[in-house]
Amino acid sequence: MKPLLILVFCARLTFATTGQGTTWEIRKTGNDTNGGAFDSTLTSAGTDLSIFDNKNAAGCSSCQSASVNISVTDGVTNGTATITSATANFSALLIGNSIYVTGGTGAVAARRYEVTAVGSSTSITVDSSSGLTAGTGVTINIGGALLTPGAPVALLGSSSQNTVWIQAGTYTLATTVALVGNSKHYHGYQTTRGDQTGTRPLITTATNSTNLFSTSGAGGQSFSWTNLSFSNTASTRAFALSSGGGFWYVVDCKFDGFTTAISAAASALGSLHIDFTEVQNSTVGGIVYRTGTDQIIVTNSYIHNNTGIGIAYNSSGGAILLNNIIVDNTGDGFNTAQPTDVVLLIGNTFANNGGDGAEINTDDAAFMTISKNIFWGNTGFGLTKATVGTNKTPGQALYFNQNAYGGNGTDVPNYIGSGNNPITILVSPFKSATDYSLNGAPTGGALLKSIPTTIPGSTGINFVDLGAIQGIGGSTIGIPTQQ
């Protein structure tokens, strides 16, 4: 058995190679011919000029400067990594910034270069001489954000580990953003990078059969999406995130209206970790992990109103679900379609799914912990084990304790028993059909509040509510749109 890793946490231009620490800026007010990026890891790196709406230029507004490091059309190239301009007024602040270079008498192809040194107010050195054919009248654009999420892609090649920041707004894609090679990280924000106010950028498509993002790379590389919303309004839907390699991290995101929101179905993909994320209105399952022998980890998330299975896992590495609301899906809430080494279901709410709340297919050597979950109102079994095996009753490799059952097609778990300290509920334990915090009904939610739990060897007692949402003084915490 593999060791288990638990972690809780457009038009393409050509480019020179950026540094490993390059950060890109995307804004609705940007332009894909702006500089758009900054590498803070360069020796003597200057100031990030990309975090402005417009490029630097004489008389510019919403720019970093209208007098120093300004964009010009009098650039001179000579086939080396040196670029000169009589009017740009270069300064050391420019080091580490990407500049957009094109045109002139040498017909320089549109390309971005990273400034590595400033020789004088009229001369700079960039990271590559490739494409800088000798010429005059060359356009040099300095500073300002880019416009489209796919604009950096051609530069984000196999050698780059870059971060892309996207300011709040709606960005419509007509083609897939294909990420390759080393680690790439897309983060959304509203006003200031990292603010995570709840106002996310929306990345959407109305183009048929178009995935928003795909990845391709070695299994040891990571790709992440944080604080972003994704939607699909096309007649023929596709995926938001489609696999091809690397480890995936999806944190504080929302997905609405895809065939499958997150589809991990390539053997090269490593672990998939999803945290504090909402997935709804998928037409063929919310999350599908169908690859190799790695793990899926889903925590603090709201998976609901999807056609098909909420979370489908068809791999042998292990499935970990902690504190999720998995409800109102037309198929099973959660399903493992093949023998799985490890299954941990702790503190989840499985309710009102059209199939089973959770169906688990484990081999006889598997380890399972199923504790403090609510299984309510599912059409099939609240909880079922797909086949008979030596783990069909509590015993070796199985911790099965303090779960609640009621209102399911069949409340007693199939092939597995009810475990230790089961709780039977007779009425819905939830405040409403959309609020899955616990109500005070004597035979419903009241039975599931402040359940005493001891830690072996300790003298204290921990009191927890069953299911995904914990009550604190009448309020609740934890799940997107359910807090």
N, C-alpha and C positions, 0 to 999 in steps of 0.2 A: 504494500500500500504506500502511496506517495505521502510524504510529510504534508500536513495541512497548514496552509498559511492563512491566518486571519488578520485582516487589516481593517480597523474601524477608524475611520477618519472623518465662371466669369472668364474674362479673357486672361490667358496666361502670358506673362512676360518672361524674358530670360534674365538670369541674374548671375552675378558672381557668387561665390560661396560665402555665407555669413558665418559669424562666430557661433560658438556653442551657447553663448548667453544672450543671443539676440531676442529682443522683445518687439513685437509688432503692435500697431495701433489701428483699429478699424472703427470708423465713425460714419454716421449717415451724412455728415457734412464734409467727409473726406473726398479724396480723388485718387484713383489708382495710378496716377502719374506723380504723386507726391513722394517724398522720401520714405516715410512710413515705418521706419524701424531704427532701433538703437541697440548697440552691444556694449553693456556696462562693464564687461569683463576685460576689455582691451586696456592695455597699459596707458595711463593718462587719459582715459575716457572723459569726454566732456559732458555736455548737457543733452538730455533727451529732447530733441526738437520735433519728435513725431506726435507729441501729446497736445496738438493744436489742430483746429479745424482746417486751417489753410497753410500752404507753404509760405516760407519767408519770401518777401518780395517788397520792392519799393512801394510804400503806401498801403501795405496789406493790413487787414484787420483779423482778429482771432488767429494771430500767428505769433511765433516766438520773437521775431525781430523784423523791422522794416529797414534796417540799415546795416546789420552785420550778418554774414553768412546768408546773403540773399540769393534767390534764384535768378539766373541770368540766361541770356542767349548768345553770349560772346565767348563761350568756352573754347579752349584750344586743346586738342589731343595730338599725341605724336607717336603712338604705337607702344608707349611705355605705360607704367602705372601712375605717371604724373599728369595731372590736369591743371591747366591754368585759366585764369580769368582776370581781366583788368578791372572789373567792377564788382565782383562778388563780395569782396572784403572779408576773406576767410579769417577765422579765429580758432584758437585751440578748443573752443566749445564744440566744434564740429567733429572732433575725433570720436569714433564709435558710431556715428550716424550713417545711415544709408542715404545715398543720393541717387536720383533718377537721371540718367544720361542718355541723350538720343540726338540724332540728326547731324547737321553741319555738312560741310563740304566733303567730309569723309564718310558720310552716310552711316554714322554710328547707329547700330541697331539698339532699340530701346532695351535698357538694361539697368539694374541697380548695382551699385558698388558701395562698399563700406570704406569710409575714410579712416585711414590708419595713422596719418601724420599730417600736420600743417606746416609747410615750409616757410610760408610768408602769407601776407594778406592777399597774394595773387596766385599762390601755388599750393596744391594739396597732393598727397599720395593716397591711392586707393589700394584695395586688397588684390587686384588682378589687372593685368594689362590686356586680357582677352577681350577682343571686340573693339578696343579703343584705337581704331584706324586713324591715321593722321588726318586732321581737318580743323577747320575754324568754324565759328558760328554754331557751336554745339550748345544744345539746351542742357542746363544743369538745374534740376529742381531740388531744393533743400527744405527739409522739414515738412510738417503737416501729416495728417493721418491718411490711411487708405480708405476706400469706400466699400469693398466687397470682401467677405470672409475667405473667398477663394484666391484673392490677389496674391498672398504670399506663397501659394502652394508650390510654384515652380522652383522657388528658392529653398523651400523646406525639404531638401533632398536627404539622401541617406546619411550624410555626415552631420546634420544639424539637429541640435536639441533646443528648440525654440518655443517661446510662449507668445500667444496671440491674444491681445485684449480687445474685447468688442464692447463698445458703448451702447447703451439702451437705444432701441429703435427696431424697425422691421427690415430684415434683409432677405430678399427673395432670390433663390438660386434656380438656375436653369440646367446646371450640370453638377455632377458630384464633386465634392472636395475630397480628393484622393491623397491621403497622408501616407508617406512612405518612410522607411528607414528608422532613424533614432527617434527619441521621445519628442512628442509634440503636445502642447497643452493649450486648449482654448478656454478662456475665462470671460464671463460677462460681468458688466458693472453698470451702475446707473450714472453717477456723477464722478466718483473718484475710484480708481482701480482698487478692487478688493472690498468695496463698500457693502455688497450683498444686501440691499435694502428690501428685496422682494420684487423690485422692478427689473425684470430680466430683458436682455435683447431677445428678439424673436427671429429665428432662422426658419424660413418656410419655403415651400415650392408649390407651384401649380402645374408643373411639367410632368407629364405622364411617365411612370416607371423610372423615376429619378430618386436614387438614394441621396441623402444629404451629405453624409460622410462615409468614407471607407478607409480602412487602414491596411497597410502591408509592411511587414517588418519582422525582425527576429523576435523570438518569444521573450527575450529579456528586456525589450523596449516597452515603454509605457506611453499610452495616449489617454488624455483626460479631457473632460468637458465639465465645466463648473459654472453654475449660476446662469444657465441658458434655457430658453424655451424653444421647442421645435414643433412645427406643425406641417401638415400636408393637406392640400385642398384639391389635388388633381383628381381626375376621373379614375385613372388607374394609379393606385397608391404604390408606394415602395417602402423601404426602410429609412429610419432616421440614421441609425448607425449600423453599418454593415462590416463584418469582420474580414480580416485577412492576415492578422498577426499582431503580436504584442500583448501587453497587459492593458486592460481598460479600467478606467476609473470614471464613474459618472456620479457627480455630486451636486445636489441642489438644482436639479433640472426638471423640466416638465415636457412631456411628449403627448401629442394629441393628433389622432387621425391617420396613423400609418398602417401599412399592412401588418408589420411587426415593428414596434418602436426600436427595440434593440435586438439585433439578430447576430448572434455569435455562432457561426457554423463552419469555421475553417480550422483545420488541425493545428495551424500555427499559433492560434490564439492562446494566451495564457489565462490567468485568473481574471474574472470579471467582478468588479466591486461596484455596487450601486448603493448610494446612501442619500437619504432625504430627497427622494425623487418621486414624481407623480407620473404614472403612465395610464392613459385612458383612450378609449375609442379606437383601439387597433382592430383591424378586421380579421387577422389570422393570428391571434395571440399577442399578449403584451410584451413579454420578454422570452426569447428562445435561445437557449445555450445548448449547442449540439456540436461538441468538438472535443477530441483528444481525451486527456485524463486530468484536466485542471479543475479549479473550483469556481463556483459562483457564490458570491456573498451579497446578500441584499439586506439592508438595514434601514429602519426608520422611513419606510417608503409606502406609498399609497398606489396600489395596483387595482384598477377598478373599471368596470363597464367596457371590458374588452370582449370582442367576439372570439371564442375559443378559450384556451388555457391562459390564466393570468401569468404564471411563470412556468415554463416548460424546460426541464433540465434533462439532457440525454448525454451524460458523460459519467465517468467513474471516479473522478477526483474527490468530489464532496460538495454538498450544498448546505449553506448556512443562511438561515432566515431569522433575523432578530427584529422584533418590534415593528412588524409591518401590518398594514391593513390591506387584505387581499379579498376583495368583495365584488359581487355583482358581475362577475365574468360568466359568459355563457357556458364555458367548459369547466374543468377542474380549476380550483384556485391555484394549486401547486401540484406539479406532477413530475416524478422522476421516471423516465421511460426505460431505463436499463439499470442493472445492479450498480450501486453507488457505494464507495468506501465509507463515507461519513455523511450523516444527515443530522443537522442541528436545527430544530424548530423551537424557538424560545420566545415567548411573549408576543405571539402574532394573533391577529384576528382574521379568521377564515369564515366568511359569512355570505349567505345568499348567492352562492355560485351555482351554476346550472348543472355541474357535475359533482364530484367529491370536493370537500373542502381541501384535503390534501391526500394525494395518492403516492405512496412510496414503494419503490421497487428496489430492495436491497439484497445483496448477496449475504450468505450466512456468516461471513466474517465481518460484516459491516458494524460500525459503531453508530448508535442513534441516541440522541437526547431530544426528547419531546416533552416540553414542560411549559406550564403557565400560558397555554394557548386557549383561545375560544373557538369552538367549532359550532356555529349556529346557522340554521336555516338553509343548509346546502341540500340540493335536490338528491344527491346520492348519499354516500357515507360522509359523516363529518370527517373521519380519518380512516384510511384503509391502507393495508399493505397488499400489494398487487398479487403476491404469490405466497404460498406456504413455505416456511423455512424454519430453521432452529431458533430464529429470533422472533417467533410469532407470539411469545409471551414475555413479560418482564424477566430479565435474567442476564446472562453474560452479554456484555457489549451494548446494553440497552438501559437507559435511564428514562423513565416514563412516569411523570409525576405531575399532579395538580393541573390537569386540563379540564375544561368545561365543555359539556355537550348538551345540545337541545335543539329541537325543531328541525333536525336533519331527516332525510329520507330514512336513514338508519343511524341511530345515535351510537350504538356499540361498535367500536372500531373493528373492521374486518380483518381476520387473521392475526390480530395483534392484541386484542383485549383493551380494556379501559385504563390499564396502568394503576399506579398507586394514587390514592386520594382523589379520585375523579369527582367532579361536581356536576350534578344534573340541574339544568335550568329549564323552567317550564314556560316562560314568556321571554320575549326579546329582552336582552340585557342592555340595549342601546337606547340613547336618548331619542334618536329619530332614524329615518331611513338613510340619512346622509351624515349624521353625527354619530360616530362610533365610540364616543366616550360613554362610560357606564351610567345607566339610570339608577334610580333608587327602588325599583320594583322588588318586593320581598322575595319573589321566586325568580327574579331576573338578575339585574345588575348588582343588587345589594349583596348577593351571594358571592360575588367575585371581587369585592373590595377588601383591601387590607388583609390579604391572606398571609398568615405567619409563615416565615421561612427561616430556618436556621442554617448556619454555615458550620460544617463539621469542625469540632474543636473550639468553637467560639462560644461565648456566654450570652451574646446578644441575640435578638430576634429581629429579622428584617420583615417589614410588612409591605407587600406589593399588591397591586391590582392585576388581575389576569387580563390578557390581551395587550394590544399595542399602546393604548393611551392610559397614562397614569394620572390620577386625579391629585391635585394639590389645592387644598382649601377651596374646592368648588371649581377651580380652573383646570385646564388640561394642558399637557405639553407633548410634543413629539413628532407629529406627522404633517407633511405638507397639506394645506387646506383643511386640516383637521385639528390644528392647534387652538 
